[in-house]
């Protein structure tokens, strides 16, 4: 319920003023630490800390490249502090899908969809062919202004409703080990 209230307030703020203020995100981070501490003692603090770290860490590169504001980074960090690191990763994945859909919708509405695709193609070429990812990143600064707090909010609600995209266990490693073991039996 606390996460839902935070998300609704941040989404409203981002839509109305295009800003997610510190007076919302910083108390939410502190509340995430407090609630997790009250619920699980010192382990709860560690849980909240890694949630904050993952939440903010996932958006740090886009922030440093000028693709989003600091309020978005702190917002996902606050969500992470409340729900933990695995949930923050899942919220990020949902947010990425929602943010992409919003970007496509805004580009189509602004009649700049083809231009956006050309910029994405150039960025991918810079990253994978020329190994210079920062060369193409400057093209996206303020080219498409989307309220990314809305994407984070919708991604959070999708996570709360639909659940994990990435599981908490070592399923990938189990599949790799199982495949290696099967190779020895001629399968």
N, C-alpha and C positions, 0 to 999 in steps of 0.2 A: 504494500500500500504506500509506503514511504517512497519507494522507487517510482511508482506510478505518479505520485504528486510531483516529485522532482522533474520527471519527464514532461508532464503537462505544462508546468511553469516554464521550463527551458524552451519547449517548442513554441509556446505563446510569445515569449520574449524574443526568440529568434525571428519569428514571423512578423511581429509588430515593429521591433526596433533594429532587427538584424544584428543583435548582440545578445550574448549570454553573460550576464554580469557576474562579477566575483562575489557579490552579496548573495548569490544563489548557489554557485558551485562550491565555494570554500566551506560554508557551513554544511553543505551536503557531504563533502569529503569527511569533515569532522564527525558528522552524524553516522556515516558509514563505519568509521573506526569505533565510535562509541557503541553502536548497536552490535557490531561483531564482537567487541570486547565483552559486553554484557551477556551475550549469548554463548560465548565460547572462550572466555578468559584470554590468556595470552595468545593462544592459537588463533583466536578471532582477530587479534591485531595483525598477526602475520598474514592471515587470510585477506584482510582489508588492504594491507600494504602491497601485497602482490597484485591484488585486483587494481589498485591505483596505478601501480607501476606498468602493468600490461595495458590498461586502458589509455593512459597517457602516452606510453611508448609507441603504441600502434599508430597514433596520429601525429607523432612528433615530426616525422619526415615531411608529410604534406604541409605541416605548419611551417617548418623551416624553409620549405620551398615557396612559401607564400600562397599555398592553395587553400588555406582555411585560417580562421582566427583562433586565438588562444582560448576563447570561451568554449569552443568545440572540443578542444583537447582536454580542458579541465572538466567539461561535462561528461565525456566518456570516462575520465579518471574517477569522477564521483560515482558514476554508475558502477565502475569496477570495484571501488572501495566498498560499495554496498553488496554487490553480488559475487565478488571473487574473480580470480584470474581466468578460469576456464569459461565462466559465464561472460566475462568481458571480451574474450576472444570470439565467442559465439555472437555476442551483440555486434561486435565489429564486422563479422562476416555478413550478418543480416543488414547492417548499416551500409556496407559497401554495395550490396545489391539494390537497396532502396535508393541510395545516393546516385547510383548509375542510372536508375530509372528516372529519377527527378532530373538529372542532367540531360538525358535524352529528351524528356518532355519539354524542358526549358529551351533546349536547342531547337527543337521543332517549332515551338511557339515563337521563337525569335527568328525563325527562318535561317538559322546558322548551323543546321545539322551537318551538312556536307563539310563546312569549314571545320567543325569540331572533329569530324572523322579524319580529316587531313592532319590536324594537329596531333591526334592520338597516334596516327600512323607514323608521323615524324618522330614523336617521342619514343615509340617502340623501336624504330630504326636506330635512334641514338642510343637506346639502352642495349639492344641485342647485337646490332651489327657493328656499331662504332665503339661500344663500351664506354660511352660518355653520357650517362643518364641526366646529368644536370644541364646539358646543352639544350635539350628540348623542354625542360621543365619551366623555363621562364616564359614560354609562350602561353601558359595557362593562367598566369597571374591576372586576376580580375577579368578574364575573358568571358567566363560564365559565372555569374554570381548566383549561387544557390544557397538557401538556408540549410546548411548541413546539420544544424541542431535538430531540424525536423527529421532528417534521415536517421540521426542517432536515436531520436525518440521513437520513431516507427520501428527501427531495428530492435530497440529494447523491448517494445511491446510484442513484436514478432517472436523474440526469444522467450519472453514470459509465457506466451500462448503456445508456441509450436515446439519449443525445447531446443536441444543441442543440434548443431550442424556437425561440430567436432566433438567426439566423445572424450570423456575424462580419462579413460583407460589407455593402455598401450596396444590397442587393437592393430595399429599399423605394424608394430614390431612383432606381434604374434603372427600376423600373416607372413611377414618376411621370414621369420624363423621357421614357420611351418613349411613354407615353400623350399627353404634350404634343406630341411630334413627330408622332404619328399624327393629331392633331387638325388639323394643317396640311395633311394630304393628303385631308381630307374623309371620314376613316374614322369 
